[in-house]
Amino acid sequence: MVRVSGLASGMDIDQIVSDLMKAERMPIDKMKKQKQTLEWQRDDYRSMNLLLSDFNNLAFNMTLQSSYSSKTVSSADETKVKAAATSSAANASYTLSNVTMATAAQSISANSIASSIDPTKSLWSQRDSMGTGVWTKKTIDQAAIALSADTSTVKLAKGSLSEGNTLQSISVTTGGVTNSYSVRIGTEAGTVDPNEVFINADTGEMTFGTTLTSGSTIEAFSYQQNVLNFSITTYDSNGKATGDNKDGSTSFEFDGSTSLNTLLTQISNSKVGISAFFDEGTNKVVMTRKDTGNLSSADSADGSNMVFSGGFLTGFLQLAGNAKGTDAKFTLNGLETTRKSNTFTTGGVTYTLQNNFTGDVRVNVSNDTQKVFDTIKDFVTKYNELIEKINGKITEERDRNYQPLTDEEREKLTDKQAEQWDDKAKSGLLKGDSILSSGLNQMRSNWYASVSGVSGAFSQLTDIGISTSANYSDRGKLVIEGDGTKLKEAIEKDPQSVMDLFMKSGSTTSEKGIVRRLRDTITQTVSKVEQRAGRSTWTSEQFLLGRNLKSVNSQITSFESRLTQVEDRYYRQFTAMEKAIQNANAQSAQLSQYFS
């Protein structure tokens, strides 16, 4: 609304109304400050819940057996045998001897396949070097081709085609009129007659004797293409063929535009489980099973690990189909045995054979005391960081001299001053909070109370060298006594008891390990905080501060509506005053005329 006032009285009505409204706005400014305080308090609560939830996730890892049963493995000669162990492995020594490593089945071209072959060029362009019985013909249905521009050359969708094709003509429709072009197939186009189309057998490019105009359609037709068809059969460790065909084989098909390198790469990337490559030094192809061991079918007469079918593989590449791999053979603690792979697991210990050897190599498995110690130490450190941050919030003093700034107050300050003011205004919003204080007290109790029913000698935290800091200002922080010697000795002496102390399950609190108690307490505390401050995905109705904020927002909206009415009333009153002054001035002027 545009208001023009003060013309009769000479008074600055806008400034007068603005000053009057400042007094009227004092209650709403107070409401907005209350709203900002509630939002800051909500955010503080949620930041505490985030800390608790992150620690709870870390605590979950401390309920896993692997956190307390780490094993260390040493091999007397890692150039011959490497080993690793899971937490279930027993502490023991193992001896490996008389080791013969497993090998993978391999098939190599019997002779140089072709002295002139180029593995990077299309195979069809080198067909003269490949002999007969390699290619087969396949009928291809070429869909209609709509032309979007004037052209005389168009490429077939499937590339190369057979020179001995039965394709006689191709029809082209332009503006409702269909013309027929006779087909000539070869490798050199030469002169193409107006009613002729030449098709390059190597590339599949069609060259018409006339220019075809935009909007024309090359009608659908069929032609024969030269393709390579073959299959490979491999078997898994159970002697089952790995392919999708009924006989267990895997089929491959490539058109003539494919190079030898591309063909071998696609075989290597298929699920047939073979690594294939062409060696240009010998002009031979090598195919090797990716898995070691004698992987053959129980029904195989010669025990072949790879079976090749098709003239391209057996004729041109000269690959033999009786390739075999060998199983690893070794003696483990006096027991002669075999494995398909050079990496195998027994008794929770994973061995990786590195070389063949006849002597003995000892492998020792023992508890990894240092790793368990580091895990517990890191957990204690994270707990101390957690309670330090929460204690910092609930003991932070509230400076009531600093209230949230209004927009008008913020405009009078620099950005740095406003930031410093906000920091002080946000302080102490969770001071003495009963939910967080209660949660901290319960967590301290979780650490100190004995765990009943443990399997060993350690039922309290102090038994393994962890105690509460003697410094009162630390407010319940934990310390690992000395240099951790007592804790390391406990882990070495009775790792099961240490594990029970932290992660034991139980139906009552006293029967539960320390970490399970902590997780129960954290879950309860997080739930209580959520009832007060909610989550980012919750609606305002679902938590206390949200309902309070909604109420304050409603009050602000209502009061702002009232302020608009008050301001309008002031302007109406001053407008009436202006009119009265204007009338008085008019009467005065009229009287002056009479007297003059």
RORO-578545 format. One record per residue (C-alpha): x, y, z; residue in three letters. Coordinates in Angstrom, 1 decimal. Each point is the difference from the previous one (the first is absolute). Example, Ala and Ser with C-alpha at 12.3 -4.5 7.8 and 13.67 -1.06 7.14 Angstrom:
# RORO-578545
      u      v      w  aa
   12.3   -4.5    7.8 ALA
    1.4    3.4   -0.7 SER
END
This chain:
# RORO-578545
      u      v      w  aa
    0.0    0.0    0.0 MET
    1.4    3.5   -1.0 VAL
   -0.9    2.6    2.6 ARG
    0.6    3.8   -0.4 VAL
   -0.4    1.7    3.3 SER
    1.0    3.1    2.0 GLY
   -0.8    2.5   -2.8 LEU
   -2.4    2.0    2.1 ALA
    1.7   -0.3    3.4 SER
    3.6    0.0   -1.2 GLY
    0.7   -3.0    2.4 MET
    2.0   -3.1   -1.0 ASP
   -2.9   -2.4    0.4 ILE
    1.9   -3.0   -1.3 ASP
    2.7    0.4    2.6 GLN
   -2.6    0.6    2.8 ILE
   -1.8   -3.2   -0.9 VAL
    3.3   -1.9   -0.3 SER
    0.9    1.1    3.5 ASP
   -3.4   -1.0    1.3 LEU
    0.2   -3.4   -1.6 MET
    3.4   -0.7    1.6 LYS
   -1.8   -0.1    3.3 ALA
   -2.8   -2.1   -1.5 GLU
    2.5   -2.5   -1.4 ARG
    1.9   -0.6    3.2 MET
   -2.2   -3.1    0.9 PRO
    0.5   -1.6   -3.5 ILE
    3.8    0.6    0.2 ASP
    0.0   -1.9    3.2 LYS
   -1.9   -2.8   -1.6 MET
    2.4   -0.2   -2.9 LYS
    2.9   -0.1    2.4 LYS
   -1.7   -2.8    1.8 GLN
   -0.5   -1.9   -3.3 LYS
    3.7    0.4   -0.9 GLN
    1.0   -1.3    3.5 THR
   -2.2   -3.0   -0.4 LEU
    1.5   -0.8   -3.5 GLU
    3.5    0.3    1.4 TRP
   -0.9   -2.2    2.9 GLN
   -1.5   -2.6   -2.4 ARG
    3.1    0.0   -2.1 ASP
    2.2   -0.4    3.0 ASP
   -2.0   -3.1    1.1 TYR
    0.2   -1.5   -3.4 ARG
    3.8    0.5   -0.1 SER
    0.3   -1.9    3.3 MET
   -2.2   -2.8   -1.5 ASN
    2.3   -0.2   -3.0 LEU
    3.0   -0.4    2.3 LEU
   -1.8   -2.7    2.0 LEU
   -1.1   -1.8   -3.2 SER
    3.5    0.0   -1.5 ASP
    1.4   -1.4    3.2 PHE
   -2.7   -2.6    0.1 ASN
    1.0   -1.2   -3.5 ASN
    3.6   -0.3    1.2 LEU
   -1.2   -1.9    3.1 ALA
   -1.8   -2.5   -2.3 PHE
    3.4   -1.0   -1.4 ASN
    1.1   -0.7    3.6 MET
   -2.8   -2.6    0.3 THR
    1.6   -2.1   -2.8 LEU
    2.3   -2.9    0.9 GLN
    2.5    1.1   -2.6 SER
    0.8    3.1    2.0 SER
    1.5   -2.2    2.8 TYR
    1.2   -3.1   -1.9 SER
    2.4    1.5   -2.5 SER
    2.8   -2.4   -1.0 LYS
    3.5    0.5   -1.1 THR
    1.6   -2.5   -2.4 VAL
    3.7   -0.5   -0.7 SER
    1.5   -2.1   -2.8 SER
    3.6   -1.2    0.3 ALA
    0.5    0.7   -3.7 ASP
   -2.5    2.3   -1.8 GLU
    1.7   -0.6   -3.3 THR
   -1.5   -3.5    0.2 LYS
   -3.2    0.4    2.1 VAL
   -2.0    3.0    1.1 LYS
   -2.8   -0.3    2.6 ALA
   -2.8    1.9    1.7 ALA
   -2.4   -1.1    2.6 ALA
   -3.6    0.9    1.1 THR
   -1.1    0.5    3.6 SER
   -1.2   -3.6    0.1 SER
    3.5   -1.5   -0.6 ALA
    1.6   -1.9    2.8 ALA
    3.3    1.1    1.4 ASN
    2.3   -2.7   -1.4 ALA
    2.9   -0.8   -2.3 SER
   -0.4   -1.6   -3.4 TYR
    2.6   -1.5   -2.2 THR
   -0.2   -0.1   -3.8 LEU
    2.3   -2.2   -2.1 SER
    0.3   -1.7   -3.4 ASN
   -1.9    2.8   -1.7 VAL
   -0.8   -0.1   -3.7 THR
   -2.0    3.0   -1.1 MET
   -3.2   -0.2   -2.0 ALA
    0.1    1.0   -3.7 THR
   -2.6    1.2   -2.4 ALA
   -1.0   -1.8   -3.2 ALA
    1.5    1.7   -3.0 GLN
   -0.3   -0.5   -3.8 SER
    2.4    1.5   -2.5 ILE
   -0.2    0.0   -3.8 SER
    1.8   -3.1   -1.3 ALA
    1.7    2.1   -2.7 ASN
    0.3    3.6   -1.2 SER
   -3.6    0.8   -1.1 ILE
    0.9    2.4   -2.8 ALA
    3.2    1.9   -0.6 SER
   -1.9    2.9   -1.6 SER
   -2.9    0.4    2.6 ILE
   -0.5    3.4    1.5 ASP
   -1.8   -0.3    3.3 PRO
   -1.2    3.6   -0.2 THR
   -1.8   -0.2   -3.4 LYS
   -3.4   -1.5   -0.8 SER
    0.2   -3.8   -0.5 LEU
   -2.2    0.1   -3.1 TRP
    2.6    2.3   -1.7 SER
    2.6   -2.7    0.7 GLN
   -2.2   -3.0   -1.1 ARG
    2.5   -1.2   -2.6 ASP
    2.5   -0.8    2.8 SER
   -2.6   -1.9    2.1 MET
   -0.8   -2.9   -2.3 GLY
   -3.3   -1.7   -0.6 THR
   -2.6   -1.4    2.5 GLY
    0.3    3.0    2.2 VAL
   -2.8    2.2   -1.0 TRP
   -3.7   -0.7    0.1 THR
   -2.9    1.9   -1.6 LYS
   -2.7    1.6    2.0 LYS
   -3.2    1.7   -1.4 THR
   -0.3    3.6    1.2 ILE
   -3.3    1.9   -0.1 ASP
    0.8    3.6   -0.8 GLN
   -2.8    2.4    1.2 ALA
   -1.2    2.8   -2.2 ALA
    2.3    3.1    0.1 ILE
   -1.5    3.5   -0.1 ALA
    2.4    2.6   -1.4 LEU
    0.1    3.4    1.7 SER
    2.4    1.6   -2.5 ALA
    1.0   -0.3   -3.6 ASP
    2.6   -2.8   -0.4 THR
    1.2   -2.7   -2.3 SER
    1.7   -2.2    2.7 THR
   -1.7   -1.9    2.8 VAL
    1.5   -2.6    2.3 LYS
   -1.6   -3.3    0.9 LEU
   -0.8   -0.4    3.7 ALA
    2.0   -3.3    0.3 LYS
    3.1    0.9   -1.9 GLY
    1.6   -2.5   -2.5 SER
   -1.8   -2.6   -2.1 LEU
    0.7   -3.0   -2.2 SER
    1.2    0.6   -3.6 GLU
   -2.1   -3.0   -1.1 GLY
   -3.2    1.6    1.1 ASN
   -3.4   -0.7   -1.5 THR
   -1.0    3.6    0.4 LEU
   -1.0    1.2   -3.5 GLN
   -1.6    3.4    0.5 SER
   -0.8    2.8    2.5 ILE
   -3.1    2.2   -0.2 SER
   -0.1    3.7    0.9 VAL
   -3.3    2.0    0.4 THR
    0.1    3.7   -0.7 THR
   -3.2    2.1    0.1 GLY
   -2.2   -3.1   -0.4 GLY
    2.0   -1.3   -3.0 VAL
    2.1   -3.2    0.5 THR
    3.1   -0.6   -2.1 ASN
    2.0   -3.2   -0.1 SER
    3.8   -0.1    0.0 TYR
    1.9   -3.1   -1.0 SER
    2.6   -1.2    2.5 VAL
    3.7   -0.5   -0.7 ARG
    2.2   -1.3    2.9 ILE
    3.8    0.1    0.2 GLY
    3.0    1.9    1.5 THR
    0.6    2.6   -2.8 GLU
   -2.9    2.3   -1.0 ALA
    1.3    1.2   -3.4 GLY
   -2.7    1.8   -2.0 THR
   -3.5   -0.4    1.4 VAL
   -2.8    0.2   -2.6 ASP
   -3.0    2.2    0.8 PRO
   -2.4   -2.9    0.6 ASN
    2.7   -2.0    2.0 GLU
    1.0   -0.2    3.6 VAL
    3.5   -1.3    0.9 PHE
    0.5   -1.6    3.5 ILE
    3.5   -0.2    1.4 ASN
    0.2   -3.6    1.4 ALA
    2.7    1.1    2.6 ASP
   -1.7    3.0    1.4 THR
   -3.7   -0.4   -0.9 GLY
   -0.1    3.5   -1.5 GLU
   -2.6    0.4   -2.8 MET
    0.8    2.4   -2.9 THR
   -3.0    1.0   -2.2 PHE
    0.6    1.1   -3.6 GLY
   -2.3    3.0    0.6 THR
   -0.4    2.4    2.9 THR
   -2.9   -1.0    2.3 LEU
   -2.0    3.0    1.2 THR
   -0.9    0.8    3.6 SER
   -3.3   -1.7    1.0 GLY
    0.7   -3.0   -2.2 SER
   -0.3   -3.5    1.6 THR
    2.2   -3.0   -0.8 ILE
   -2.5   -2.8    0.4 GLU
    0.7   -3.0    2.2 ALA
    1.9   -2.9   -1.5 PHE
    2.0   -3.1    1.0 SER
    3.6   -0.9   -0.7 TYR
    2.6   -2.6    1.0 GLN
    2.8    0.9    2.3 GLN
    3.3   -1.9    0.7 ASN
    0.3   -0.8    3.7 VAL
    2.3   -2.0    2.2 LEU
   -1.9   -2.5    2.1 ASN
    1.6   -2.2    2.7 PHE
   -0.4   -1.2    3.6 SER
    2.1   -0.6    3.0 ILE
   -0.8   -2.3    3.0 THR
    1.7    0.4    3.4 THR
   -0.8   -1.6    3.4 TYR
   -0.2    1.1    3.6 ASP
    1.6   -1.7    3.0 SER
   -2.9   -2.4    0.1 ASN
    0.4   -1.1   -3.6 GLY
   -3.1    1.9   -1.1 LYS
    0.1    1.8   -3.4 ALA
   -0.2    3.8    0.5 THR
   -1.9    1.0   -3.3 GLY
   -3.6    0.8   -0.6 ASP
   -0.5   -2.4   -2.9 ASN
   -1.7   -3.4    0.6 LYS
    3.3   -1.8   -0.3 ASP
    1.6    2.5    2.4 GLY
    2.1    1.8   -2.7 SER
    0.2    3.7   -0.6 THR
   -0.6    1.2   -3.6 SER
    1.7    2.9   -1.7 PHE
   -0.8    1.8   -3.2 GLU
    1.9    2.8   -1.7 PHE
   -0.5    1.8   -3.3 ASP
    2.8    0.6   -2.5 GLY
    0.8    3.5    1.2 SER
    1.4   -1.4    3.3 THR
    3.7   -0.1    0.5 SER
    1.9   -2.9    1.6 LEU
    0.9    2.1    3.0 ASN
   -3.6    1.1    0.5 THR
   -1.2   -3.6   -0.3 LEU
    2.5   -1.3    2.6 LEU
   -0.8    2.9    2.3 THR
   -3.7   -0.9    0.0 GLN
    0.8   -3.6    0.7 ILE
    2.2    1.1    3.0 SER
   -2.9    2.2    1.3 ASN
   -2.6   -2.7   -0.3 SER
   -1.0   -2.3    2.8 LYS
    1.7   -3.0   -1.7 VAL
    2.9    0.7    2.3 GLY
    2.8    0.1   -2.5 ILE
    2.8    2.6   -0.5 SER
    0.9    0.2   -3.8 ALA
    2.6    2.0   -1.9 PHE
    1.9    0.0   -3.3 PHE
    3.8   -0.1    0.1 ASP
    1.4    1.9   -3.0 GLU
    3.5   -1.4    0.5 GLY
   -1.1   -3.6   -0.7 THR
   -3.3    0.7   -1.8 ASN
   -1.7   -2.3    2.5 LYS
   -3.1    0.3    2.2 VAL
    0.1   -0.9    3.7 VAL
   -3.1   -0.9    2.0 MET
    0.4   -0.5    3.7 THR
   -2.6   -0.9    2.7 ARG
   -0.3    2.8    2.6 LYS
   -0.5   -2.6    2.7 ASP
    2.7   -2.5    0.9 THR
   -0.5   -3.8    0.5 GLY
   -1.2   -2.9   -2.0 ASN
   -3.4    1.4   -0.9 LEU
   -1.6   -2.7   -2.2 SER
   -3.3   -1.8   -0.4 SER
   -0.4   -3.4    1.6 ALA
   -1.4   -1.2   -3.3 ASP
    3.0    1.2   -2.0 SER
    1.9   -2.8   -1.6 ALA
    3.3    1.8   -0.1 ASP
   -0.5    2.3    3.0 GLY
    0.1    3.2   -2.1 SER
   -0.3    3.2    2.0 ASN
   -1.0    2.0   -3.2 MET
   -1.9   -1.3   -3.0 VAL
    0.1    2.0   -3.2 PHE
   -2.5   -0.4   -2.9 SER
    0.0    1.8   -3.3 GLY
    2.4    0.2   -3.0 GLY
    1.2    3.5    1.1 PHE
    1.4   -1.4    3.3 LEU
    1.1   -3.4   -1.0 THR
    0.9    0.7   -3.6 GLY
    1.3    3.5   -0.4 PHE
    1.2    0.6    3.6 LEU
    1.1   -3.7    0.3 GLN
   -1.0   -0.3    3.7 LEU
    0.0   -3.5    1.5 ALA
   -2.9   -1.0    2.1 GLY
    1.7   -2.3    2.5 ASN
    1.6    2.7    2.3 ALA
    0.2   -0.9    3.7 LYS
    0.8    1.8    3.2 GLY
    1.5   -1.6    3.0 THR
   -1.0    0.1    3.7 ASP
    2.2    1.3    2.7 ALA
    1.6   -2.9    2.0 LYS
    1.5    0.4    3.5 PHE
    0.4   -1.5    3.4 THR
   -1.5    1.9    3.0 LEU
    1.0   -1.2    3.4 ASN
    0.7   -3.4   -1.4 GLY
   -3.2   -0.3   -2.1 LEU
    0.4   -0.2   -3.7 GLU
   -2.8    1.9   -1.8 THR
   -0.9    2.0   -3.1 THR
   -1.8    3.2   -0.9 ARG
   -1.1    1.5   -3.3 LYS
    1.4    3.4    0.9 SER
    3.3    1.2    1.3 ASN
   -2.0    2.0    2.6 THR
   -2.0   -2.1    2.4 PHE
   -1.4    0.2    3.5 THR
   -0.1   -2.6    2.7 THR
   -0.5    0.3    3.7 GLY
   -0.6    3.8   -0.4 GLY
    3.5    0.4   -1.5 VAL
    0.3    1.1   -3.7 THR
    3.2   -1.1   -1.7 TYR
    1.4    1.4   -3.3 THR
    2.6   -2.2   -1.6 LEU
    2.8    2.0   -1.7 GLN
    2.4   -2.6   -1.3 ASN
    0.5   -3.8   -0.3 ASN
    2.3   -1.4    2.8 PHE
    0.8   -3.2    1.7 THR
    1.1    1.1    3.5 GLY
   -2.1    1.2    2.9 ASP
   -1.4    3.4    0.6 VAL
   -1.6    0.7    3.4 ARG
   -3.0    2.4    0.4 VAL
   -0.8    1.2    3.5 ASN
   -3.4    1.4    1.1 VAL
   -0.3    2.1    3.2 SER
   -2.2    2.7    1.5 ASN
    0.7    3.5   -1.4 ASP
    0.2    1.7    3.4 THR
    1.1    3.3   -1.4 GLN
   -2.9    0.3   -2.4 LYS
   -2.6   -0.9    2.7 VAL
    1.7    2.5    2.4 PHE
   -0.1    2.7   -2.7 ASP
   -3.7   -0.7   -0.6 THR
   -0.9    0.4    3.7 ILE
    2.2    3.1    0.4 LYS
   -1.6    1.6   -3.0 ASP
   -3.5   -0.7    1.4 PHE
    1.0    1.5    3.4 VAL
    1.4    3.1   -1.8 THR
   -3.3    0.4   -2.0 LYS
   -2.0   -0.3    3.2 TYR
    2.1    2.7    1.7 ASN
   -0.5    2.3   -3.0 GLU
   -3.8   -0.6    0.2 LEU
   -0.4    0.8    3.7 ILE
    2.3    3.0   -0.3 GLU
   -2.2    1.5   -2.7 LYS
   -3.3   -0.7    1.8 ILE
    1.4    1.2    3.4 ASN
    1.1    3.2   -1.8 GLY
   -3.6    0.6   -1.1 LYS
   -1.7   -0.7    3.3 ILE
    2.5    2.0    2.0 THR
    0.2    3.0   -2.4 GLU
   -1.1    3.2    1.7 GLU
   -3.0    1.9   -1.3 ARG
    0.7    3.7   -0.6 ASP
   -3.4    1.6    0.1 ARG
    1.4    3.4   -0.9 ASN
    0.1   -1.3   -3.5 TYR
   -3.3   -0.7   -1.6 GLN
   -0.6   -0.9   -3.7 PRO
    0.2    3.0   -2.3 LEU
   -2.9    1.5   -1.8 THR
    0.4    0.9   -3.7 ASP
    0.2    3.7    0.9 GLU
    2.7   -0.7    2.7 GLU
    2.0   -2.2   -2.4 ARG
    0.1    2.7   -2.7 GLU
    1.8    2.3    2.5 LYS
    2.9   -2.5    0.5 LEU
    2.8   -1.3   -2.3 THR
   -0.1   -3.6   -1.0 ASP
    2.8   -0.8    2.4 LYS
   -1.8    1.7    2.9 GLN
   -3.2   -1.7   -0.8 ALA
    1.8   -3.4   -0.1 GLU
    1.6    0.6    3.4 GLN
   -3.4    1.1    1.5 TRP
   -1.7   -3.1   -1.3 ASP
    2.7   -2.2    1.5 ASP
   -0.6    1.5    3.4 LYS
   -3.8   -0.1   -0.5 ALA
    0.2   -3.7   -0.8 LYS
    2.0   -0.9    3.1 SER
   -1.4   -2.0    2.9 GLY
   -3.3   -1.0   -1.7 LEU
    0.5   -3.6    1.3 LEU
    1.5    0.9    3.4 LYS
   -1.0   -2.5    2.6 GLY
   -2.2   -2.0   -2.4 ASP
   -1.5   -2.9    1.9 SER
   -0.2   -2.4   -3.0 ILE
    3.7    0.3   -0.9 LEU
    1.2    0.2    3.6 SER
   -2.0   -3.2    0.8 SER
    1.4   -1.7   -3.0 GLY
    3.6    0.8    0.9 LEU
   -0.6   -1.2    3.6 ASN
   -1.4   -3.3   -1.3 GLN
    2.9   -0.5   -2.4 MET
    2.5    0.5    2.9 ARG
   -2.0   -2.6    1.9 SER
    0.2   -2.3   -3.0 ASN
    3.8    0.1    0.1 TRP
    0.5   -0.4    3.7 TYR
   -2.5   -2.8    0.9 ALA
    1.1   -3.6    0.0 SER
   -1.0   -2.4   -2.7 VAL
   -1.4   -3.2    1.5 SER
    0.5   -3.4   -1.6 GLY
    3.2    0.7   -1.9 VAL
    1.9   -3.1   -1.0 SER
    3.4    1.1    1.4 GLY
    1.6    2.1    2.7 ALA
   -0.9    3.5   -1.3 PHE
   -3.4    1.3    1.1 SER
    0.8    3.7    0.6 GLN
    1.7    2.7   -2.1 LEU
    2.7    0.5    2.6 THR
    1.0   -3.7   -0.3 ASP
    1.4    0.6   -3.5 ILE
    1.7    3.4    0.9 GLY
   -2.6    2.5   -1.0 ILE
   -1.3    2.5    2.6 SER
   -1.5    3.4    0.5 THR
    2.1    3.1   -0.2 SER
    0.9    1.4    3.5 ALA
   -0.3    3.5   -1.3 ASN
   -3.5    1.3    0.8 TYR
    0.0    2.4   -2.9 SER
    0.1   -3.0   -2.4 ASP
   -3.5   -0.9    1.1 ARG
    0.1   -3.7   -0.3 GLY
    2.6   -0.5   -2.7 LYS
    1.7   -3.4   -0.2 LEU
    3.7   -0.6    0.2 VAL
    2.0   -3.0   -1.0 ILE
    2.4   -0.6    2.9 GLU
    3.7    0.5   -0.6 GLY
    1.2   -0.9   -3.5 ASP
   -2.8   -2.5   -0.5 GLY
    2.1   -3.0    1.3 THR
   -2.8   -1.3    2.2 LYS
   -2.6    0.2   -2.8 LEU
    2.4   -1.8   -2.4 LYS
    0.7   -2.7    2.6 GLU
   -3.7   -0.5    0.5 ALA
   -0.6   -0.4   -3.7 ILE
    2.9   -2.4   -0.3 GLU
   -0.9   -2.0    3.1 LYS
   -3.8   -0.4   -0.4 ASP
   -1.3    1.6   -3.3 PRO
   -3.4   -1.7    0.5 GLN
   -0.5    1.6    3.4 SER
    0.9    3.4   -1.4 VAL
   -2.5   -0.5   -2.9 MET
   -2.7   -1.0    2.5 ASP
    0.6    3.0    2.1 LEU
   -0.7    2.3   -3.0 PHE
   -2.6   -1.9   -2.2 MET
   -1.6   -2.8    2.1 LYS
   -3.7   -0.4   -0.6 SER
   -2.5   -0.3    2.8 GLY
   -3.7    0.3    0.9 SER
    0.8    2.5    2.8 THR
    2.1    3.1    0.2 THR
    2.5   -1.6    2.4 SER
    0.5   -2.9   -2.3 GLU
    0.7    2.1   -3.1 LYS
    3.5    1.1   -1.0 GLY
    1.0    3.6    0.3 ILE
   -0.5    0.9   -3.7 VAL
   -3.5   -1.5   -0.1 ARG
   -0.9    2.0    3.0 ARG
    1.3    3.1   -1.6 LEU
   -1.9   -0.6   -3.1 ARG
   -3.2   -0.5    2.0 ASP
    0.6    3.3    1.8 THR
    0.8    1.9   -3.2 ILE
   -3.1   -1.3   -1.7 THR
   -2.2    1.1    2.9 GLN
    1.7    3.4    0.2 THR
   -0.3    0.6   -3.8 VAL
   -3.7   -0.9    0.2 SER
   -0.6    2.5    2.8 LYS
    1.8    2.8   -1.8 VAL
   -2.0   -0.7   -3.1 GLU
   -3.2    0.3    1.9 GLN
    1.2    3.5    0.9 ARG
    1.8    1.1   -3.1 ALA
   -1.2   -2.4   -2.7 GLY
    1.8   -0.9   -3.2 ARG
    0.4    2.0   -3.2 SER
   -2.6   -2.3   -1.7 THR
   -2.6    0.4    2.8 TRP
   -3.0    2.4   -0.1 THR
   -0.3    2.7    2.7 SER
   -2.8   -1.9    1.7 GLU
    2.3   -3.0    0.7 GLN
    2.3    1.7    2.6 PHE
   -0.2    2.5    2.8 LEU
    2.1    2.8   -1.4 LEU
   -1.8   -0.4   -3.3 GLY
   -3.3    0.6    1.6 ARG
    1.4    3.0    1.9 ASN
    1.4    1.4   -3.2 LEU
   -3.3   -0.5   -1.7 LYS
   -1.8    1.9    2.8 SER
    2.4    2.9   -0.1 VAL
   -0.3    0.2   -3.8 ASN
   -3.8    0.1    0.4 SER
    0.3    2.8    2.5 GLN
    2.4    2.0   -2.3 ILE
   -2.3   -0.4   -2.9 THR
   -3.0    1.2    2.0 SER
    1.9    2.9    1.5 PHE
    1.4    1.2   -3.3 GLU
   -3.6    0.1   -1.3 SER
   -0.9    2.1    3.0 ARG
    2.9    2.3   -0.6 LEU
   -1.1    0.6   -3.5 THR
   -3.4    1.1    1.3 GLN
    1.6    2.3    2.6 VAL
    2.2    1.6   -2.6 GLU
   -3.0    0.6   -2.2 ASP
   -1.9    1.5    2.9 ARG
    2.8    2.5    0.8 TYR
    0.1    1.1   -3.6 TYR
   -3.8    0.4   -0.1 ARG
    0.2    2.2    3.1 GLN
    2.8    2.2   -1.4 PHE
   -1.9    0.2   -3.3 THR
   -3.0    1.2    1.9 ALA
    2.2    2.6    1.8 MET
    1.4    1.1   -3.3 GLU
   -3.5    0.5   -1.4 LYS
   -1.0    2.0    3.1 ALA
    3.0    2.3   -0.3 ILE
   -0.6    0.4   -3.7 GLN
   -3.6    1.1    0.7 ASN
    1.1    2.4    2.7 ALA
    2.6    1.5   -2.3 ASN
   -2.7    0.4   -2.7 ALA
   -2.4    1.7    2.5 GLN
    2.8    2.3    1.2 SER
    0.9    1.0   -3.6 ALA
   -3.7    0.8   -0.7 GLN
   -0.3    2.1    3.2 LEU
    3.2    1.9   -0.9 SER
   -1.6    0.9   -3.3 GLN
   -3.1    1.4    1.8 TYR
    2.2    2.2    2.3 PHE
    2.2    1.2   -2.8 SER
END
